[in-house]
């Protein structure tokens, strides 16, 4: 397939995929919300969940975004070194965002820092944000799209602690981020925690933790146990859907970790709203694709 033809096909597919992601929640998120609604015994919380599901139903029925803040599209790529269209990927993603701004539609949210003017098409300096992870020898590409709204971006925090602070310093840091500014993000939340060696490393890990499939666990038993205990503690804060009194503040707590410097303990927190608009599309080398997070969907 020629470069221009491939770019156009890639662009059209991603434009439609962005439209799907802003209208329909991924299967794992929808299923978790159903579980949480079934566990509610508060009339107020039941009413909020009923409103959530009515909103999601109407979004599908009318083909409209399920949240008015369609965010800024972020792309997390696992790109095979043998994928034949690496050179056109960034340009195709940017063009897909421009087109989806009109066709989805997406609310124009992108503002360049020093121009202080909305670009009108959700592209700007280094926007859409693209994070590349290279997979040696693979011939396909997996793209995780995340529509990052302002509510779920406001609580993001990163901090580097001293070893004398101990690992115990991480816990109040996480709880402060979720119990305070986290309410901006329309609970129940997905909480991503990054543990690493400096602020930027931990921040990226926390976003990747946020984007994991719900129900997945940290591969180290201690990490998985810490996820469980933090989730249990956050759900004991007395916060429920929409930040009102309840007992289910979070849908999931995920931790991603890396090695650290002997003299640093870095932690970052990212959260996502109940409209956790994270979708995955997997391309083969001929640009055919599958949609693992949207069962039965077609583009």
N, C-alpha and C positions, 0 to 999 in steps of 0.2 A: 504494500500500500504506500502511495506517495506521501511525502511529508505533509503537504497541505490537506490532502484528503483525510489522512489520519488525524491531523489536528482538528479538523472540523467535526469528525465523528466523535473524537474524545471530548471536545467542547460540548457538543449537543448532549452526550450522555451525562456529563457532569452537571450541566444546566438542569436537566430533568431530575437528577439525583438530589441536587440542592433543593429543588421544589418539593420532592418527596419528604426530605428530612425536616423541612419547616412545617409540614402539614401533619405528618404521622410520627408518633413516637416509636422508637425501636421496640421489638417484641419483648425483650427482657425487661425494659423499663415499664412497659404497659402491664406486664404480668406482675411485677413487683407492686405496682400501685393497686392492682386488684387485690393482692394478698393483704396489703395494708388496710384497704377499705374494709375488708371482711373482718379484720381484727378490731376495728373501732367500736367502742361502746358509748362514746360521747355523742349526743344528738348534734351538738355544734360541729364536731369533727366529721360526722357522717354527712351533714349538709354540705360541708366544704368539699369533701370527696365526690359527692354527687354532682356538685358544680364543676369540679375538675373533669369528670367523665362526660358530662354534657358538653363542655367546651371541646373536648377531644373528639366527640362524636360529630359535632357541628363542623369542626375543621375538616374532617374527612368528607362529610356530606356536601359541603360547599366548596371544597378544594381551596381552603384559605389557611394561612399560617395559624398554628395553635397558640401562638403568643404574639402580641403586637410588636414586641422587641425581637426582631428576627436576628439580632446580634451582628457580629462580624464573623464571616466564615473563616474557620481555621482548618488547615489540612495537615494531617500527620501521615506521612508516607513511609511505607516499607517497600523500597524500590529495589528490584532485582538488578544486578549489574548487567544481565543479558536482556532486560526489557528494552525493546527497540525504540521506544519513544521518549526516552529520558529528556532529550533536548527540547521537546515541545511541551513538556508537562507543565512547567510554570506558566507559560504564556496561555496554554489552554485553560488552566484553572482560573486565571485572572479574567479571561474572556467569558468563561462560564458564569462567574460571579456577576459580571456586568449584565449579561443577558438575563440571569435569574432575578436580578433586581427588578426588572420589568415583568417577567413572565410568572414568577412565583406568587405574588410579588414579595420582594424584601424591602423593609423600611431602610431608606438610605441612612447609614450610621457612620460612615467613614469621614473623619476630619483629619487633615494634616496638621501636625502640631503648630507649625510656624505660620501657616497660611490662615489658620482659624476659619476655614470655610469648608462646608460639607461638599464633598466631591460629587455627590448625587448618584453614584453607581456602586458604592461599597468597595471601591478600590482606592488605594492611597499609597503613600510611601510604605513599602514592605507589607502592604495589605492587598490581597489576602495573605495571612501569615502561613508559611509553608515550612514544616519541619521534616527533614529528610533523615531516614534511617536506611542505610545501604545493606542489602542482603546478598552476599557473594554467591554468584553462580545461579541465582534464581532468574526466571525469565518473565515473571509477572510483576504486578504492582498491587499492593493493598493500600487503599486510601481510607483513613478515618476522618470523617467530616465532623466538626463540632461547631455549632452555631452559638457563639459566645456572647450572650446578652450582658447588659450592664449590671443587672442585679446579681448575677453569679460571678461577675468579675470584681465587684467592689470588695468582697471579703478576702480576696487573695492576699496572703502574707508570706513573708520569708524572713528567717532570722538565723544567725549563726551564734551558737552558744559555745562557751568554754567547757573543756572537759570537767572542770570543777563544778559546773552547774549540774552535770550528770544527765543521764537519759531521762530522768524524772522531769526535767524542765520542759520536755516536749509536750507533756500531757496538758498542763495549764495553757500553754501556747495554743494548742489545737482547740481546746474548749473555749478560750476567749474569742478565737476567730469565728467559731460557729455560733456561740450564744449571743454575740454582739452583732457585728456587721453581717453575719450569716443570715439574719432574718431578712435582709434585702433580697435574698435569693429564692423566695417562695418555697418554704419547706413543704414536704419532706425533701431533704437534700441528698445528693451523692457527695461524699467528702473524700477528696484525694489528698494523701499525705506523702510528701517526698522527704526521705532521709538520706543525706549525702554529706558532701565535704565543703560546699560553699553555696551562696545564695542562689546563683543561677542554675547550678546542677540540681539542687533540691526543688526549685520551682518547676523545672521541666519534668522532673520525676513526679511531682504532685499532680501535674496536668495529665500525664500519662496514666497515673493511678486513677484519676477521675474518669478516664475514658475506657477503662477495662470493662468487660462484660460483668453485669451484676451476678453475684454468686461465685465469682472466681476468688481465689485465696492466694495470699502471699506464699511463695514456695517454701520458705523457711518456717518451721513450726512456731518459733517464737514470734515471727512476723504475723502469721495467721492468728495467733492468740492475741496479739496486741490489737489487731483489727477488730476482733470479737469484743474485747474488753472496752475499747474506745466507743464502739457502736452501742454497747450496752449502757455505758455511762452517758453518752449524748442523748440516748432515748429516755434517760432518767431525769433530764433537765426540766421536764414539764412543758416542753415546746411541742406543738403539733403543726398540722397543715396551716399555712399562711401565718405562721408565727404566733398563733393563738394557743391557749392552753390545750395540751394534749400529751400523749406519751409516745409519739413516733416522730422524732425530729429528723431522722435520717433513713434513707432507703438502703444505704451501703456505706461502709468505710473501707477504703482500699489504701494500701501502703505500697509504694515502690521504693527501693533502697539501692544504694551503691556503697562501695568502699568509702572511707573517710580518712582525712588527715588525722594524725595522732593528736593534733591540738585543736580540732574543730568538731562540733556536732551541729550540722546544718539541718534545719527543718523548714518546710514550706507547706502551705495549705491552699488548696483550690477547692471550690465547691460548685455544685451545679443545682439548678432549680428542679422542681418536679417535672417540668418540661425539659427533660434531659435529652436534647436533640443531638444525639451522637449516632451517626450511622456509618456503616462500613460497606465499601464496594471493592470487589476484587477483580482486577483485569488480568486476562491472559495476554500473551504476546500478540494475538491477532485482534485485540481490543474487544473480544467478547467478554462478558462479565457475569458475576453473580452477586446477589444481595443477601448476605447471611443474616443481617439484622432485621430484615423485612420479609417475613414469610409470605409468599404468594404475590408479592408486589411486582409490577412491571413498569418499565420506563418508556 
